[in-house]
């Protein structure tokens, strides 16, 4: 766990399914969405990231969307 945003990098080397990778800032706002391709060794990078969420490919998430984590309040919204 980090208490400040970080520059992050992912790859899909051993992942056999496509993923949507969503990057969030400290305000729980999506700052970018990138597609991960199965078995790719190409780096997927983003700067100033506080949280990352990996979802099934082509998930309906766009920059500007916000996320609430369970326990923050009564509802889970994405």
ABEGO torsion letter per residue (X at the ends): XBABBBBBBBBAAABABBBBBBBBBAAGBBABBBBBBBGBABBBBBBGBABBBBBBBGBBBBBGBBBBBBGABABBBX
